[in-house]
């Protein structure tokens, strides 16, 4: 059965807390990345994702790849594109880093 396209902040937190292999992919723009981020997420702006496909495929083979952006729209587009490229073990963070900040980690600044 295929994974849903989105994962909630609570589901992601649970996976991180239990030590599941999760590869966080921040697809926002550089100025957004400078404001805040989740953990040690790999920064690949949305426009650079196609050039990073081999790396992302390896990450998806090794664990769950979770992309996020500000509100979850860009990251959902990235996940749709990755799935069209054959990478199935990937999801978008529903509501993006903004929802993560309000529901999981208020120490992450909102903008």
MARTI-846533 format. One record per residue: residue in one letter; y, z, x of N, C-alpha, C, O in turn; residue number from 1. Coordinates in steps of 0.02 Angstrom, whole numbers, always signed. Layout:
<tinus>
  r    n.c2    n.c3    n.c1   ca.c2   ca.c3   ca.c1    c.c2    c.c3    c.c1    o.c2    o.c3    o.c1    k
  A       Y       Z       X       Y       Z       X       Y       Z       X       Y       Z       X  NUM
...
</tinus>
This chain:
<tinus>
  r    n.c2    n.c3    n.c1   ca.c2   ca.c3   ca.c1    c.c2    c.c3    c.c1    o.c2    o.c3    o.c1    k
  X     -59      +0     +42      +0      +0      +0     +62      +0     +45     +67     +38     +93    1
  X    +109     -42     +28    +170     -49     +68    +216     +12     +59    +219     +42      +6    2
  X    +250     +29    +113    +300     +82    +110    +358     +62     +65    +374      +3     +61    3
  X    +388    +111     +31    +450     +95      -5    +503     +72     +47    +499     +90    +105    4
  X    +551     +35     +24    +604     +11     +69    +649     +68     +93    +680     +62    +146    5
  X    +653    +122     +54    +698    +177     +72    +660    +243     +79    +608    +253     +49    6
  X    +689    +286    +119    +665    +354    +128    +724    +400    +115    +780    +386    +136    7
  X    +712    +456     +81    +767    +503     +67    +781    +545    +129    +739    +551    +173    8
  X    +840    +573    +132    +855    +618    +188    +805    +677    +193    +787    +697    +248    9
  X    +784    +703    +136    +737    +759    +137    +668    +737    +164    +637    +774    +202   10
  X    +646    +678    +145    +583    +652    +171    +587    +641    +246    +540    +657    +283   11
  X    +643    +614    +269    +652    +603    +341    +653    +669    +378    +621    +676    +430   12
  X    +690    +717    +352    +693    +783    +384    +623    +812    +391    +606    +839    +443   13
  X    +583    +807    +339    +516    +834    +340    +474    +800    +395    +438    +834    +432   14
  X    +479    +735    +401    +442    +699    +453    +465    +720    +523    +423    +730    +567   15
  X    +529    +728    +532    +555    +749    +597    +533    +821    +613    +515    +835    +670   16
  X    +534    +864    +563    +515    +934    +574    +441    +942    +589    +421    +988    +626   17
  X    +399    +899    +561    +327    +904    +573    +305    +866    +635    +246    +865    +653   18
  X    +353    +834    +669    +337    +801    +732    +308    +731    +725    +281    +704    +773   19
  X    +313    +702    +665    +290    +633    +658    +331    +587    +702    +389    +600    +716   20
  X    +300    +534    +725    +335    +486    +767    +384    +445    +723    +363    +405    +681   21
  X    +448    +458    +735    +500    +423    +697    +549    +395    +747    +573    +431    +792   22
  X    +564    +332    +740    +612    +297    +783    +675    +286    +740    +674    +244    +695   23
  X    +728    +323    +755    +790    +316    +718    +832    +259    +746    +843    +255    +806   24
  X    +854    +215    +702    +893    +157    +721    +960    +158    +686    +964    +151    +625   25
  X   +1014    +167    +724   +1082    +170    +697   +1110     +99    +700   +1121     +72    +754   26
  X   +1122     +69    +642   +1145      -1    +639   +1220      -7    +622   +1243     -60    +603   27
  X   +1257     +48    +630   +1329     +47    +616   +1367     +13    +673   +1338     -11    +722   28
  X   +1432     +12    +666   +1476     -17    +717   +1492     +36    +770   +1486     +96    +757   29
  X   +1513     +14    +830   +1527     +61    +884   +1575    +118    +866   +1564    +175    +885   30
  X   +1629    +103    +829   +1676    +156    +812   +1644    +208    +767   +1661    +267    +771   31
  X   +1596    +188    +725   +1561    +236    +682   +1514    +279    +723   +1508    +339    +711   32
  X   +1480    +248    +770   +1434    +283    +813   +1469    +337    +853   +1440    +390    +867   33
  X   +1532    +325    +872   +1571    +374    +909   +1588    +435    +867   +1598    +489    +895   34
  X   +1592    +428    +802   +1610    +483    +758   +1552    +532    +750   +1561    +593    +755   35
  X   +1492    +506    +738   +1434    +549    +727   +1370    +507    +731   +1371    +446    +729   36
  X   +1315    +543    +738   +1250    +511    +739   +1197    +562    +721   +1211    +622    +718   37
  X   +1137    +538    +708   +1081    +582    +693   +1037    +585    +755   +1008    +535    +776   38
  X   +1032    +644    +784    +987    +654    +841    +997    +604    +896   +1053    +588    +916   39
  X    +941    +579    +922    +943    +532    +978    +930    +460    +954    +895    +422    +986   40
  X    +960    +443    +897    +951    +376    +868    +970    +322    +918   +1017    +329    +957   41
  X    +932    +268    +916    +947    +209    +957   +1002    +171    +922    +997    +156    +862   42
  X   +1055    +154    +958   +1113    +119    +929   +1105     +44    +940   +1106     +20    +997   43
  X   +1097      +8    +885   +1094     -65    +886   +1135     -89    +826   +1110     -88    +770   44
  X   +1198    -110    +837   +1238    -133    +780   +1201    -188    +741   +1162    -227    +770   45
  X   +1212    -190    +677   +1176    -236    +633   +1173    -307    +660   +1121    -339    +657   46
  X   +1228    -332    +687   +1229    -400    +713   +1185    -412    +773   +1168    -469    +789   47
  X   +1167    -358    +808   +1125    -364    +868   +1051    -352    +853   +1010    -356    +899   48
  X   +1034    -337    +791    +964    -323    +774    +918    -381    +791    +865    -369    +820   49
  X    +934    -444    +773    +888    -498    +789    +870    -502    +864    +813    -516    +881   50
  X    +919    -491    +908    +905    -494    +980    +862    -436   +1002    +831    -439   +1056   51
  X    +859    -383    +963    +819    -323    +980    +751    -323    +946    +716    -272    +949   52
  X    +732    -377    +914    +670    -379    +875    +609    -358    +916    +569    -318    +890   53
  X    +599    -382    +977    +539    -360   +1014    +535    -283   +1022    +482    -253   +1014   54
  X    +591    -253   +1039    +594    -180   +1046    +579    -145    +980    +543     -95    +977   55
  X    +607    -172    +926    +597    -141    +860    +525    -149    +837    +498    -105    +804   56
  X    +495    -205    +853    +424    -215    +836    +381    -163    +872    +335    -135    +843   57
  X    +395    -151    +936    +358    -100    +974    +367     -31    +943    +320      +7    +937   58
  X    +429     -16    +923    +443     +49    +891    +404     +56    +827    +376    +109    +813   59
  X    +402      +3    +787    +365      +4    +724    +290      +9    +734    +255     +36    +691   60
  X    +266     -16    +790    +195      -9    +805    +178     +62    +826    +121     +84    +818   61
  X    +227     +98    +853    +216    +164    +881    +230    +220    +830    +208    +277    +840   62
  X    +265    +205    +777    +283    +256    +727    +325    +225    +672    +329    +164    +667   63
  X    +355    +266    +632    +398    +242    +578    +467    +228    +604    +498    +271    +636   64
  X    +493    +169    +591    +561    +151    +609    +605    +163    +548    +593    +136    +495   65
  X    +656    +205    +557    +703    +220    +503    +773    +199    +525    +801    +227    +572   66
  X    +799    +149    +489    +867    +126    +503    +916    +162    +458    +901    +179    +401   67
  X    +977    +173    +484   +1029    +202    +442   +1097    +173    +461   +1108    +149    +516   68
  X   +1142    +177    +412   +1211    +157    +421   +1254    +210    +386   +1232    +267    +380   69
  X   +1313    +192    +364   +1357    +241    +332   +1331    +263    +264   +1322    +322    +251   70
  X   +1318    +214    +219   +1296    +231    +151   +1229    +201    +133   +1206    +210     +76   71
  X   +1196    +166    +178   +1129    +140    +165   +1125     +68    +144   +1070     +43    +131   72
  X   +1181     +34    +139   +1181     -36    +117   +1162     -83    +175   +1117    -124    +168   73
  X   +1196     -76    +232   +1180    -118    +290   +1109    -106    +315   +1073    -153    +331   74
  X   +1090     -42    +318   +1023     -27    +343    +969     -55    +297    +916     -75    +320   75
  X    +982     -56    +232    +933     -85    +185    +927    -160    +198    +872    -188    +194   76
  X    +982    -194    +214    +979    -265    +231    +940    -276    +295    +901    -323    +300   77
  X    +949    -231    +344    +912    -236    +407    +837    -228    +393    +797    -266    +420   78
  X    +819    -180    +352    +748    -168    +337    +719    -229    +301    +662    -249    +316   79
  X    +755    -257    +254    +731    -317    +220    +719    -373    +270    +669    -408    +266   80
  X    +765    -382    +317    +757    -434    +368    +697    -419    +413    +657    -464    +427   81
  X    +690    -356    +435    +633    -338    +477    +567    -349    +441    +519    -373    +472   82
  X    +564    -333    +377    +502    -344    +340    +487    -419    +334    +429    -439    +336   83
  X    +539    -459    +328    +528    -532    +327    +503    -559    +394    +473    -612    +397   84
  X    +516    -521    +447    +492    -540    +514    +421    -513    +526    +391    -526    +578   85
  X    +393    -476    +478    +325    -451    +484    +320    -378    +503    +264    -352    +509   86
  X    +375    -343    +512    +374    -272    +530    +371    -231    +465    +421    -227    +429   87
  X    +315    -201    +452    +306    -165    +389    +320     -90    +393    +338     -60    +342   88
  X    +314     -60    +451    +320     +12    +459    +393     +32    +470    +410     +62    +521   89
  X    +435     +14    +422    +507     +28    +428    +536     +44    +360    +514     +18    +309   90
  X    +587     +87    +361    +622    +106    +301    +696    +116    +316    +716    +126    +373   91
  X    +736    +114    +263    +808    +127    +267    +821    +197    +241    +790    +219    +192   92
  X    +867    +233    +273    +885    +300    +250    +929    +293    +188    +985    +268    +192   93
  X    +904    +314    +131    +940    +309     +68   +1005    +349     +71   +1004    +409     +86   94
  X   +1060    +316     +58   +1125    +350     +59   +1155    +356    +128   +1211    +380    +136   95
  X   +1119    +333    +179   +1144    +331    +247   +1161    +399    +277   +1139    +452    +252   96
  X   +1200    +397    +330   +1218    +458    +366   +1262    +502    +323   +1264    +563    +333   97
  X   +1298    +473    +276   +1340    +513    +232   +1298    +560    +189   +1313    +619    +183   98
  X   +1244    +533    +160   +1200    +575    +120   +1162    +625    +164   +1151    +682    +143   99
  X   +1143    +604    +225   +1112    +650    +272   +1157    +710    +284   +1134    +767    +285  100
  X   +1221    +697    +293   +1269    +750    +307   +1277    +798    +247   +1281    +858    +257  101
  X   +1278    +771    +187   +1289    +813    +128   +1226    +850    +107   +1230    +905     +79  102
  X   +1167    +822    +120   +1106    +852     +94   +1061    +886    +147   +1020    +928    +130  103
  X   +1070    +868    +210   +1025    +894    +262   +1062    +930    +317   +1045    +987    +333  104
  X   +1111    +898    +346   +1145    +927    +405   +1220    +923    +399   +1250    +874    +421  105
  X   +1252    +974    +371   +1325    +972    +363   +1363    +974    +430   +1424    +965    +430  106
  X   +1328    +986    +485   +1361    +984    +550   +1377    +912    +571   +1417    +901    +617  107
  X   +1346    +863    +539   +1360    +793    +553   +1425    +775    +516   +1427    +777    +454  108
  X   +1478    +758    +553   +1542    +744    +520   +1538    +686    +470   +1501    +638    +481  109
  X   +1575    +692    +417   +1580    +638    +367   +1644    +600    +381   +1693    +628    +407  110
  X   +1644    +536    +365   +1704    +494    +374   +1710    +444    +318   +1757    +405    +317  111
</tinus>
